[in-house]
Amino acid sequence: MRKMAYNRLVEKLTKENLWLYIIYLLKKKPMYGYEIVKHIREKFNFSPALIPIYVVLYKMEREKLIRRVKNGDSFQNLSRRNYYIVTKKGLEIFNKGLEFIRQTYEKLADKNAYKA
């Protein structure tokens, strides 16, 4: 039972909240979808699939947390990729999310709490 609960926690904090990881990465520089997956794998040690990343990017764009910019609209540059950049609203929501996680952690890690 313990392992199942732990696995659910890990999944909720990783795959089900990809937007946090995406904004963290986009704060550093604009990136395209596959690049985001690669950096999540390297930095956070889990590998989200590419299609769910694009689904999350689409939702984030609709919520105006990120903005898509096109790269290479000329014939000389054949790699016309969609890059994503974080918006001011995205940074605000990211910071609000981090604060929620921090407060929750502090409550759960309370050293004065009852111990069984």
N, C-alpha and C positions, 0 to 999 in steps of 0.2 A: 504493500500500500504506500509506503513512504516514497518509493521510487516513482510511482505513478504521479503522486502529488507534486513531487519535485519536477518531473518532466513537464507537467502542465504549467507550472510556474515559469520554467525556462521558455516554453513555447509562447506563453502570453507576453513575456518580456522581450522576446526576440521577434519571431515571425509575425506575431499579431500586432506588433507596434513598430513596424519597419519605418514609419514616418519619422520617429525619433532619430534613428540611425542615419536616415537620408538627410535630414536637416543638419545633423552634426557634420556630415561630410561636405554638404554644400556650403556650409559656413566658411570652409577653407578655400573652395574654388568651384566654379561651374563644372558639372560632370554630365556624361551621358549614361544611359541605363546600364550597359554592361560594365562600365567603369565603376559605377556605384556598387554593383554586386561584387566585383573584384576587391574593392576597398573594404566592404563589410566583411568579406571572408578573411582578409589579411588583418584587419584591426580588431574584429569582434569574434572571430573564430566560429562563425556559422555561415552556412551558404544558402541564402534564399534563392529560389528559382527565378529566372529572368522574367517570366510572365507575371508572377505576383508583384515583382518590382514595378513593372509598367502599369499594373492595375493601381497600385498605391500612388505612383507618380501622377496618374490621371486624376485620381481622387484629390490628391494634394493640390493639383493645378486648379481643379474646380473650386476648391475651398480657398484659393488664392494664398496658399502657404508657400508655393513655389511658382516660378514663371519659366516657360519654355522659350529658349532662344535658338534660332537656326544658325548653323555654322556652315560656311562654304556654299554660298549661292552662285558661285561662278563656275565656269567650265574647268578652270585650272585646278580647283579643289574638288575632287570627286567624292570626298567623304563628307557628304551633307548630313551631319548628325544633328539631332536635337539635344541641346545641352539644357540643363536645368540650373536655375539660380534661386536661392532662397529670397523671399520677400520680407519686408519689415513685419508683416503680420505673422509670417512663418517663424521668425525669430522670437516674437512675443509669445506665441503658442508653445514653442520649444522650451523657452525659459519657464513658462507656467507649468509645463509638464515635468520638467526637471525639479522644480520646487515641490510639486506634489509628491514625486518619488522620494525626494530628500526628507520631507516631513513624515511620510509613511515609514521610511527606514528608521528615522529617529524614534518614532513611537514603537515600532516592532523591536528595536534593539535596546529598549529601555533597560538599563542594568538594575534598576530598582524594582522591576516587575516581579511578580510572584514566580517562583521556580518550583516545579513539581519534584 
